[in-house]
């Protein structure tokens, strides 16, 4: 999932990335009018451009589109969406929901593309989450990273054998997916056993491979997001962006 890039977002402190994730998610749900949500979506799009995450977005484009469409339909139950008569209010509501869901998903893609498992573990531990509960949050990311790596290796192996990946049917894709899941589970069990081995001794505090420092860019990023979120909330309470 992680994209090895040299960007401002990648250089942020893990705590800054986690706080920014929740702040941006909070900003996305403030407004209801599509014009205001379009501006927020544009800002998130610029962040994806800075983080060079478009390759990852392209890989999950159909998933992104499917979740967005399903979310719009489920969110609009009772608004006569399947009838011929669609009023202007319903149309604006559908557009605003699409921008809102799309921005939330896009923020999540940027987050997982710019943070490694080690950084996530460091950030969560600094937030006060006990070490015994960290695997509940870390293991899904670690499993997805292993699955992505296994899937990429499987595709490379099939291409080296001269197979046309694009011409595969549902049966072949499903068989490849099941095989990758089995290999990923085997790798994950090995990593879990290695983590429980405690080969380097027992320590009361967890050690990390890097000493994450808080820089000026972290203060600037959090200050901007806090003031921008407060400004958006002020506009919302003043009656703007209601829909």
N, C-alpha and C positions, 0 to 999 in steps of 0.2 A: 504494500500500500504506500509505503514511504517513497518519495521521489528525491533522489540525491541531487540537490540543487544548491547553488550559492545565492541566496536571496535574503532580503531583510527579514522576511517572515521566518525563514529557517534559522536565523541567528537569534531569534527572540528566546528569552528565558522560558523554560517549560511552564512556570506559573503564569507568565504573561500570556502564553498560548491558551491555557485552560480558562483563565479569566476572560480573555478576549472572546473565546467560544461562547460562553454564557452571556456576555454582554451583547454580542451581535445577535444571538438568538432572541434575547429580550427586545432588542431594537426592532427586530422583524415583526413582532406581534403587537407593536404599539398602534400602527396605523391600519386603517381599513380601506382607504381610498387608493385606487390603482396608480394614480399619478405619484403619490408619495412613496408607495411601495416600489414603483419603477425606479425612483431615485435611489432607494436603498439597494435594490437589486443591481443597479449600475455600479454602486460602490463595492458591493461584494464581487462583481465581475472584475473590477479593477484589482481587487485583492488577489483574485485567482490569476490575473495576468502577472502581478508582481511575484507571486509564488510559483509561477510556471507550472500550473496544475492542469492545463488544458489536455494534456495527454491522458491523465487519469480520468478527467471528465469525459473524454471521448470513449474510454473503455466502458464506462458505466452509463453511456448516454441513453440506451434503451431502458435500463433500469430506472434512471432519473425520469425519463418521459413517462414510463408506466406508473411509477409512484405518484407523479404529479397529477396524471389524469385520474387515477383512482381516488386520490385525495380530494380533487375538485368535485368528483361525483358524490363521494360520501359526505363531504362537507355541505353539499348543496341539496341534500335530500329534503323534499318538501317544497322546493322552489319551482316546481313544474318544469324541470329541466328536460324531461322526455316528451313534453307536449310541444305542439307547434308554436304556441304563443310564448315567446321569450321576451320579457320586458327589458327595458334599459337598465333597471336596477339589478335584475338577475344577471345580465351580461357583465355589468361592472363588478358584481360580486364574484362571478366566476374568474374574471381576470385578476382581481385582487387576491383571491385564494391561490391562483396559480403562481403569482409573483411571490406570495408569502411562503408557500411550500417549496417553491424552487429555490428561494434564497436560503431557507433553512437547510435544505439538502446540500446546496452548494457550499455553505459554510462548513458542514460536516466533512465534505470531500476535501476542502482546503486543509482542515484540521488534521485529518489522518494522513494527508500527503506531506505535511510539514513537521510531523512529530514522530519520533521513534519510540519504541516500547520503553526503553531505558528512561527517556525524558518524561514519559507519562507516569512511570512508576515514581520517579523523583518528585514530580509535581503533586501527585496524590498523597505521597508520604509527607510532604511539607504542609499539605492542607490538614494533616492530623489524622488521616485514615490509618488504622492499625495495620501492621505488616501482615497479620493473618487474613485480613480482608482484601489486601491488594490483588491477590490472584483472581478474585471475582471480577475485577475491572481490567486487569492486564491480560489474562489468558485469552479472552476473545480476540483482542488485537494481535496477540502473538500467534493464535491459530490462523487468523485471516492472513497474516503475513506469510506464514508457512504455506498455506494453501495457494496464495498468489505466486509464490516462488515455484512450488511444485507444478502449477498450471503452466507457467512460462517455460519451465524445463520440458514439460510434456509436449507443448506446441513446437518448441525448437526441435525435439527429437522426431516428431512426426514430419516436420518440414525437411529435415535432413534425410529422411527415408523416402522423400519424394511424394508425400501425401498432400493432397489439396485440401487444406483445412476449410476453405470456404464452401466446398461442395459436400461436406459431411451433413448427414441428416440428423434428425432428433435422436435416433437410436444410438448412433456413433457418438454424438456429443454427450448423451446421458451416460454411456459406458465410460467415456473418458473422465467425466465428472466424478463418477463413483470411484474410479481408480485413483484419482487425485485425492479424494477425501480419505480413502483408506491409507494412502501413503502419508498424508498429512497427519492423520491420527497416530500412525506409528512414530513419526518424527516427534510429535508433540509428547508422546509418552516417554521418549528418550530424554527430551529436554526436561520434563517434569522430574524424572528420576535423577538427572544430573543436579537439578536445583535442590533436591532433598538429600543429596549425598553429603553436603557440608564438608567437602574435601579440603577446604581452606580454613577450617576451624569455625567455632561459634562466636559470634559477636552480638552484643546487645543492640548495636546500631547497624543499620544496613549501609554498606559501602557502594559507591557508584564509580563508574569508569571515567567520569568527567566532573569537574568542579564548575557548576553552572553559576555564572556571575550575572548580577542584575546591572545592566548598563543604562546609558542615557536613553537609548531607543526604546527600552522597556517602559520607562517612566513617561516618555512622550506618547507611546502607543496607548497605554492605559488611561492617561489623562485625556487624550483626544476622545477615546471611546466613552469615557464617563461623561464628559461634557457634551458630547454629541447625543448620547442617550438621554441626558437630562434635558437637552434642548428639544429633542423629539417628544419627550413626555410632556414638556411645557406646551408645545404646539397641540398635542392631543388633548390636554386638559382645557386648552383655550378654544377648542371646537374645530380645529383644523384636522384634516385627514380622517374625518369620521366616515365619509362615504356618501 
